[in-house]
Amino acid sequence: MTTTSAQLETAKPRGRSLLPHEHGAWGQLAMPLLTALAIGRPAAGSLLLTAAIVLAFVAHEPLLVVLGQRGWRVRQEDGARALRWLVALAVLAAVTGLGGVLLAPPAARLALLLPAGLAAAVAWLVHARREKTTLGEVVVAAALASAAWAVALAGGAAAEAALAALLAWILAFAAAILGVRVILVRVRSKGAEDPGRRNAVLAALLAVGAAALSWAGLPVAVALATLPTVALSIVICLARFSPKRLRELGWALVGSSAVTLAILVAALR
């Protein structure tokens, strides 16, 4: 092989990244897990469940490649590598998950039924190519957040606190999705469609729902923790932000999630 050939071989791309590409999904997974670990106590069961959840999440991108959901060209070029990663991640997730289930209390095991059911719903949405709809994105966010419920219970968190954290995150993420969807619709339709007022009303109703849950007996943290993201979502829905400011709005949503995290940990720990 000549020097030039060797250089070309070295410069040959290694293929696409097999990590999940959706930055928002990382937050939808990480924030509830951090909350669950913070309101409970470090325990082998909760840590193993957390590892299994993260591994299963990382396996999502290789699975999409193997199924051809990222395009048939991507499957042809990276399918074999994605399959190897998928098998390895699935085995690790199964081992850590089984260990977590065996060490977790009965309540945490029962709580795993929720993310399992929502994961099945997500699988159907992916198969139907509807995971990018508003409803699809809310279901995905709920599935990611719900995994933390069992982690909190496995760490010894009070059942009421674990449930409050779960509901607060689902409502907050739903509000964030409503705001982001408004921007996407405006950009794609070039201003011809504007669901801003409708989504602002829906976001406000989420805040009302959170307040009703607190009034019904859950900790007031449910209502307080959802307010930052609901308020930001309403502003996004009603104001006409330039698409060039999407990065700033993304960081603003990260900030509102950080406030939600702080409120939940302070109130429920």
Beta strands, then each sheet from edge to edge (+ up, - down):
end
